[in-house]
Amino acid sequence: MDSPVLIITCKRANYLEKTLWNIFEHHPAQQHAESNARRNNGSVRITQPNQDNARKGGRIIGAPVIVSVDGQDSEVQFVIEAYRQLFELKLGVPLYQIQHTPPTEIRKGFNPRKDWANAYKRIASHLGWALDQTFSGAYSKDQKHYRRIRNPPLPKRVVILEEDIQIAPDFFSLMNATADLLDSDETLLAVSGFNDNGYEQLVADPRRLVRSDFFPGLGWMMSRSVWDGPASHPDTGLKRNWAPNGYWDDWLRESDVRRGRQIIRPEVSRSFHFGNIDGASSGNKIADKINKIKLEENSIHWEDLDLSHLVASNFADAYWNRVSRAKLVEKVSDAKRYVADGDVRLVYSNFDHFKRLALLFDIMQDEKAGVPRTGYEGIVEVRYGRGNFFIFLTPKYVNDLRKPENFGMRAWLKSSKESLMQDLGIQRHDHSEVKPSLFF
């Protein structure tokens, strides 16, 4: 009960219903309910899981579901009430609803199709408010339920979904298995279920988790210490100046907000963005590509796996060893040929150069605050052909074959986009033409 699932919604009742049903199907409390049914000879008797059982089955079993609604919508309200009954009577999981009223300057004349900037400001305002309501415990006040509900404890962490996010069967298991590391590791910003380059033709290992400098969002978990500010850096809590200009996800990617902290994400996505109608990102090219990401269909019990490789120093050492030993080539055609037999590396000099390479591999071409999507220390991996090896797109510093002092360990170091690019040897502008032979 200490890890609420927070769902952000506005007016798309059909999307919300799809997401709530998806959560109901894969909620950890399903296993608890099935276990109860077996003990009671097939009859379902709902009980609140005790603390020991909750930890054995996954700490977020029985966690409350919180639906935060922006504005008023009768169809959305109908869906919430229907699923409140379903969650509470079938699973014993309380469902709470909170209502956000957007600021007047954002609400006035709001039209998401015409005013994208205003739409993103409204979303950012709503999410920041909902997170504050969740972490403060205010969400549980003055609620009506369909069964007797105990007062939940203050959350230690929160899982954040939007009304148009579908999750994989083992999404909650992934969040549960990484929760301890997220809580204890101040070099982590979040755990996400999403891979921005997770297209079906580019992913293969459903058990692989990596650290990344790029925040993907789209089904993610944040700890209380990130929201409030960790003990060692109490003035850095996200709640202190939440996304003042909207675009909350890009705000989280800014150097002075992320502060070198990293994100854990899977190779094969455990979350999927299916909404492309009437949303703030409707018609957005990046959103169109995101809708083509592969969602893992099979389930892994992540709690049974050894995830010690995700400790910052362990991951940095192993990743450097692999990337630095990859075969250096100059042509994309060579990279595509040699990757069948081993890891391969292509070097980019600046982000214009990176974009051209990314285009040829059909991966995301953009960067935010000096970090390419899915990047780790400027390195972007491509599992070309879904084989056992990668094509690594790397800055020039990897050519030195000596691991930099702060490789993978930049958390809390003073940094900016410019200083990060300088450290990674990424030039600001493309001053020379790239010869065709580089690509072919």
N, C-alpha and C positions, 0 to 999 in steps of 0.2 A: 504493500500500500504506500510505499515511499517513492514510487516512480510513476506519476500520472502520465497518461497519454493525452496530449493536448491537440485537439483538432481545430484548425482555423477555418471558418466558413463565412460565407456572405449570403448569396441568394440562389446558388445552384443546387437546389434540393435533390435533383437526380444524381448529381455527383456525390453529394454528401451521403445519400443512401447507399450508393455503391461502396464508398469507403467504409462506412460503418459496418456494412455486412462483411466486408473483407476483414476488418478488425475482429468482428465477432467470430468468424470462422477460425482465425489463427491466434486468438487471444490465449495466453497461457492458462487461464482459468478453465478452458475447455478440457484440458487433461485432468484438472482437479474434479470437474463435474463428472467426467467419465469414470474416474476412480471411485467417486461416491456411489455412482450407479452400480458399479460392479460389487461394491461392499454391501449394497442394499438390495441385492438380487434383481437388479434391473430397474428398480424404481429410483427416480432422481430425487434426492433430498439435498437442498442447497444448504451448505454450511460455510462459514467464513474460514478460510485456511489459517491454521496457526502459523506462528513465525517460523518454526522448524520446517514444516512442510512447505511453506512458501519458498524458503531458501533451497530446499532440495529440488523442488520443481521449477525454480526460477524465481528470483526475488520480486519480479513484477507480476507474479500471479496474483490475481485479485486486485490489481492496481486500479484506481478509479479512471474512468474515461471522462475527459472534460471537453465539451463542445463549446467553443467561443464563437458567438454569432455577431457579425458586424451589421448593425441596423436591425430592421424588422422585416420578416418575411413569413407569411402564414404557411407556405408549403414547407419551408425549412423547419418551422416549429412543429408541424405535423410529423415529419420524419424523426425529429429528436424525441418526441413523446413515444412514438412507436418503438424506437430502439432503447429508450430508457426501460420500458417494460421488458424487452427481450434480454438486455444485459442483466438487469436486476433480478428478474424472476427465473431465468434459465441458468445464469452463471453465478449469480450472487455478486456481480460486479456493479458498484454504484456508478451511475452516469450523472454527471453534473452539467448544467448549462449556465453560462454566463453571457451577459449581453453588453456589447461594446457600442458606445455612442461616439462616432467620430467627431473631431473638432469641427466647429462651424465653418472655418475657412476651407476645410477639406470637403465637408459634406455638401456645401452649397454648389448646386449645378453639377453634381458629380455624374460623369458619363465615362465608364471605363474604356469604351471603344474610341472616344475622341480625345480623352485627356489621360494619356499614359502616365505622365509624371504625377498627376493628382491621384491616380489609382494606386501607384506604388507608395505614395505617401500615406494613403489611407490604410493600405495593407501593413506598412511598417508601424503605424500608430496602433493599429489593432493588435499586432503580434506583441509589441512591447508591453501594452496594457495587459494582455492575456498572460504573459509570462510573469508579470508582477503579481497579478491576481493568484496565479498558481503557486509561486514560490512563497508568497506571504500567507497562503492558506485561506485567503478571502473567498476563493471560489466555492468553498463548502458551506457558506453561510446561507440561511433562508432558502433551503432547497426542499422540494417535495419528492418523496421516493415511493416506490411500490413495495418496499419491504423495509424492515428495520435496518438502519445503516449506522455503523459506528463512526465516530468522528475520525477522519484520517489524520495521520501525522503530517508534519510539515515535510514537503518533498526534499529528498536528497538530490534528485535529478529529474528531468522531464524529457519525455519523448515527444517530438513535435512533428505533426503531420498536417497537411492541408487537405481540403475537401476533395481534391482530385489526385490523391496519391494512393496507389495500390501497393500493398506489401506482400512479400514472399512468405511462404509458410513458416520459415525459420527466422523471420525478421526479429521477433521478440527474443528468441534464443540468442541471436547475435548481440542484441542490446544488453541482455542479462550477462552474457559471458565477458563482455568488455567493461561492465559497469565499475568493477573494482579498480581497474587500471585507470579509467576516466576519473574516478574520485581521487585517486592517490597521485596521479602524474600531472604535475602543474605545467608540463610541456604540451599537454593536450588541450585543444579547444573544444572538440566534439568528436562523436562517433557518428558516421553517416552510413546509410545503407545503399548509397548511390555512387556509381562510377560514371563520370561524364563521358568517357570514351568506351563505355561498356556495350558496344554493338555486338551482335551475335557473332559476326565474322572475326572479332578481335578479342574474344575472351574464351577461356577454356577451363580454368581451375576454380571450381565453386568453393573450395576450402581456403583460398588464398586471401589474406588480409594484408594491407600495406598501410604505411603512414604517408601522408601527403601534406604539402604546404598549401594546397588549394581547398577552400571550403566549398563542398558541393551542395549542402542542404538537401532538400527533397527526401525527407524521412531521416531525422537525425536526433541525437540525444545530447543534452547539455547538463553539466553538473551545477549544483548550487554554487560552488566556489567560483565558477566562471561568471555566473550571474551577479553574485555579491562581490566578487573579488577575492582571490586566495589570500591566506594569511600573510604570505610573503610580499604580496603586492595588492594591498587592500583598496587602493585607489583606482584599480583597473577594472572593476566590475562593470559588466555591460549595462547594468541598470542605471548607471550614473548619467549616461548621455546617449540613450538608445537612438540610433539611426536618425539623427536630427533632420536629414534631408531626404528621407525615404530610402528606397532601394536598400533594404536592410541587409540583403545577402552580400551585395558589393561592399557595403559598409563594414561587414564582418571581415572582409578580405583585405581591408586597408592595413598598411603596416603598423600604424599607431593603435590599431584595435586588436589585430591578431597577435602582434608582438612576438612573432616567430613561433607561436604555438602551432601544433600540427593537428591533423584529423586522421582518424582511422577509417578506412573504407574497404569494401570488398572488391575483388576483381570482377566478380559477377554480381550485378546489382541485386539488392534485396528490396528495392523500392522502385516504383515506376510512375511517371507522370502521365496520366491519361487525359487530362483536361486541356482542351484546345479551343473551347467555344466560350465567348463572353467573359473571358478572364483578362487580367491586366496584361498578360503576355501573349494574347491571341494574335496570330500573324507574325510573331517574333521568330526570326530564322533559327536562333539558338533553341527556342522552345520546340520548334519543329524537329530539330535533330534529337533533342532529348526524348521526344516521343517514340524514337526508334530504338531505345535502349532495351537490351534483353533482361527480362526478369527471371531469376532462378525459380524453377518449378518444384525442384526436389528439396527435401528438408534435411538439414544437418543439425545435430545436437551439439551446438558450439561449446556448451559447458564441458563436454568431454575432451576437448582439444587443448593441447598445450599452446598457449598464446604468448609465451615468454619472449618470442622473437619480436614482439611488438614494443617491448621496452625500448626507449629511445636509443640508447647506446648500442644495444644488440642489433636493432634494425639498421642503424647507420653503418656499423661495421660490415654486416652481411651484404647490404645493398652496394656499398662501395666496392667490395671485393668482386661482386658479380659484374657491375658496370665497368670497372676499370680493366677487367680481363676480357671484355667483349672485343671482337675483331673490329678494328677501325677500317672503314671503307669511305670512299669519296662519292660514290654514285648510288642513287636510289636503286637502280637496277641490280647492282652488286649486293646491296643490303637484302633485297627481296630474294636473291638467289642463295646467299650464304646462310641466311637465318634458318634454313632447313636443317643445318648441321650444328649450329651453335649461336650464341648471342652475338649481335652485331651492333656497331655504334656509328652513327652519323653525327657530325658536328654542325651546329648552327652558330652564327656569329652575332645575330641580333634578332629581334622579333619579326621583322619583315622576312628575314631568311627562314625563321621557324614557321611562319605562316605558309610559306611556299612548300616546305616539307610536309607540314600537317595536311595540306590540301591533297598531296599525292597519296597520303595514307588514309584519307577520309576521316580524320579525327578533328576535334575542336581546335580552332586556330587562334583563339583569343587569349589574352592574358589580363590579369588584374593585379595591380600593385607590384608588377614585376614577376608575377608567378603565372606560368602557363597552366591551363586547366589540367588537373591531375598531377601537376609537377611536384617533384621532390628534389630540392636543391637544384632547380632548373632542368632536371632530367625528366623527360616524358617517355614512357615505355609503350611500345606497340607490339602486341602479340600477333604478328602478321602470319596469316594462314592458320591460326589457332593451334600452332605446334607447341613444342616444349621450350622454345627459345624466344627471345625478345629482340626487336630493333630498338635501341635506345637513342633518342634524340638528345644530345648533350651540348652544353656550352663548352667553350674551348678549355676551361680549366681542367677538365678531366684528362686532357692530353698529357698533363704533367705526371700522371700515374702515382701521385702522392696525395693521400687523403688530406684535404684542408683541415685545419685545426678545429673549426666549428662545424664541420660537415654533419648535417642532421641534428645539430645541437644549438640552434640559434634562439631558442625560447628566451625571452626577456632581455635579449641584447638590443641595444638601441639601434634602430634601423629605419630606413625609408626605402621607397622604390628605387631611388637613385643609388643609394649605398648598397642595396642588395644586388642590383645589376652590376655595379662595379666589382663587388666581391666575387660574383659569378663570371665575370669577364664578358658580360653581354653588352655589346655596343648599343648606344642609343639610336643610331640611325644607320641605314644601309648606304654607305658611300661608294660602293663598288657594285658593278653588275656581276651576277652569278652566272658562270658559264653553263651552257646547256648540258655539258658533260656531267656536271654535278648531279643532275637529276636522272640522266639516262645513260 
